[in-house]
Amino acid sequence: MSRRRQEHLPSRPTWRCQDCGIAWPCSPAKLRLLGEYRNDRAALTIYLAVLQAEAAEQFAELKSDVSPARLRDRFLGWASPRG
């Protein structure tokens, strides 16, 4: 029996990975997204910014103490091209 390929998708409104349970985007999700958007980093940045805004709204509704700067690092900091 083969194991179904896990997508490492976010579970809303907590923004934890559905597969591994850590803060999304987890490392496998980041690798998948970098592969999907390898030829269009600007589109990846826009996509992640939209998800960051959605997460910020949902965390506010949950009265979570996640700071905007931390969300920016979590959603966008890793996707910026290096050097």
N, C-alpha and C positions, 0 to 999 in steps of 0.2 A: 504494500500500500504506500503510495507516495504522499508526502505531506504537501498540502496546499501552500503555494507561495504566499507568504505574508506580505501585506502591503504597508504595514506600519503607518496606519492612518490615525488621525487625531480623534479622540472621543470628546465630543463637545457636551457640556460646557467646561469640562475640567482641563481640556487640552493635554491629556495624557495619551500615550501611544496605546492603541487597542491591542497590539501584540505584546510589547515588552513592558508596558506600564510606566515608562519614564516620561518626563516632560517632552512633549512633541514640539519641534521635530527632533526625533531621536537620531542617532547616527545612521541607522539603516535608511530612514526616511530622507535624510540629507543626501546620502549617496544616490538614492533613487532619483531625487529631484535634480541633483547635479547632472546625472545622466540624461534625464528627460529634457533638460534645458541647456544641454552642453553647447548648443549653437546660438542661444539667445539668453544671455545672462540678464539683460534688461527685463525681459518678460518674466524671468524667475523672480527678480527683485519686486516687480509690480505684484505678482501673484502672492508673494510672501507678505508684502505690505498690506494687501487686502485681508489676508488671514490674520495678521497682527492686529488690525483694527477690529476685526470680528472678535478675536480673543480678548482684547481690551474691554469691549462692551460686555462680553459674557463674564469676565472676571469682576467687572464693576457690579453687575447684577448679583454675583455671588458674594460681594463685599470682600473680595480677595485683596491681599496687600501686595500684589505684584506691581512693581513700579514700572512706569512707562519706559525708563532706560533699560531695565532688565528685559522687558518684552522686546525692545528693539534689538538688543544683543541676541536674544534667543531666536527671534525670527529672521533677522536680517544680518546680524554681525558675521555669521559664518559664510554667507553667500557672496560677500564682497570679493571681487578678484584680488588676489595677492599681488603686491608689488611692483 
